[in-house]
Each structure stands twice: as C-alpha cells, then as structure tokens.
Amino acid sequence: MHNIKFPFLEHIGGKLIRYEQGSAEVELSTMPYHLQHLGFIHGGVISTLMDNTGWYAAVSNLGEGFTSVTMEIKINYLKPASGKHLRALGNVIRQGKKTSFVKIELYDADNLVAFATGTYAVLEETKD
C-alpha cells in the first residue's frame, strides 16, 4: 500500500488513523478556527475530511505505480457538528479499472452528521 502524507489535511489537524485495503479512517480534534459563525464545525472542514478519507480508501486498493484523484463527491449534511472530535470512515463499494466508488460517513462522537459518496479516478503515477 501507499505511504502518503497530505500536507493540507495535516495543516487543518486531520490525522489518518486507519488505512487498509478498501477502507480508511481519518480523525480531527476540533479547534475554534474550525467553526463557522453559529459555532458549528464549518462545512468546508467536514467536506475536506470526507474527501480525504474517501481518497485514502480509494488508493488503498491500488497497486504501486497508480494513484487517484477526486472526480465527484456528493455530501449530505444531516445535522450540525459541534463536538470536540470528528471521525470519518471511508469504504470502497466498487473498484473498477478506471474508477473507485467510495462511501464516507462522518461522526461527531457517536452521531452520524454527514454522509457522502465519492467517485475517484484511477491514474498512473508519473515520474519526473
């Protein structure tokens, strides 16, 4: 499997917790700068966590020399998140030769607060 770091995910405080074939888990301890004007976790933080989690799940199924990029992600925000700890779980639901289809769930403590489906393109890595 790939050993990949995401500088942007690390910058906002996200941490890859689990990464195995077909699935991934990312966590975030929330900080005041993650909040929007009403005091809830900003939707952009949630979408970033979900997209990165889906990407990790997608690349976990790929062999050496291949990577992935997001083609499409659809997020349903079910209710506001306001807790101190967010956890995103991604699972590949179908792996093709050119695309991976992933479902992602985001939890605030034990409460499901967002659900997403993502499509990730499979690409050959290029070497400079």
N, C-alpha and C positions, 0 to 999 in steps of 0.2 A: 504494500500500500504506500501511498504518497506520504511524505513528511513535509507538510505545507504549513506555512505561517501566513496569517492575514494581518498586515500592519494596521489596516483600518479597524478591523474587529478588535484588535488589542488596544488601539487608541481609545475606543469608547468603553473598554473594560470587559469585553466579552472573552470567554475562555472556552476552548474546546475541552470537553470533559470525556467524551467517549467517541471513538471513531473506529468502526469495524465494518466488515463487508455489508453494504446495503443500508447502513444506518449511522447516525451521528447525533451527538448531544452537545449543546452549547449553553453556557450559563452566563448570567450577568448579575452582579450585585449593583443595584441601582444607586445612583448618586443624585444630588439636587440638579445637576446640569442635564440629567436625562428627562426632566419634567417639562410638560407644556404649561400653558398659562392657568389651567384649572388645577394643577397639582398632580395630574396623572402622568404616567410614562408616555412620552411623545411617540406618536405613531411611526415616525422615522426610525426610532430606536428599535421598536418591535419589528418593523419590516427588515431592517438590517440584520437583526438576529436570525429571523426566519430565513432570509435569503442565503446567508452564510451557512446556516445549518443544512439547508437543502443542498447547497453546493458541496459541502463536505460529504453528505450521504451519496450524492451522485458520483463524485470522484472516487469514493471508496470501492466502487465496483469496477474501476478502470485499471487496466494494466499499465506497466511502465511505458512511457512514450505518449500517453494520452492525458488530456485534461478536459475541463468542461467550462462552459460559460452559461450564464442565465439567458434563456430565450424569452421566458414569460414566467411571471409569478402573480398569482391572484390571492389576495389576503382578505379574509373575513374577520373583522374586529368584532368579537362577540360581546365584550364588555370592557370597561376601562381597567387598566392595570395600575395599581398604586403601591404594590408591595416592595420589599427590600431585595427580593431575589426573583429573577426570571429564569426560566429553563425552557429551551426549545429542543424538540425531538424531531428528527427527520428520518423517514424511511422510504427507500425506493419501492415504488409499487409496480413499476415496469421498466426493465432495462432493455433498450434496443441498441442497434449498432451505431446509430447516429444521435439518439436522444435518450435521456433518462427522465422518467416521470416520478416525482417525489411528493409525498405528503408531509406537511410540517405542522406540529402543534406547539403552541406556546402557553406555558403555565405561569401563573403568578401564585406562588406557593402551590397548593393542590388544585387551583381553579383554572380551568381552560379559558383563556381570554382571547385567543386568536387561533385561526385555522387557515392553512394555506395549501395550495397545490402549485408546484413549480415544474417547469419544463427546462431541462438543461441540455445544451448541445454538446456532443462529444467531439473533441478536436484532437488532432495530432499535435503534440508539443513541437515547437520549432526551436532549433538551437542556433544561436547567433555565432 
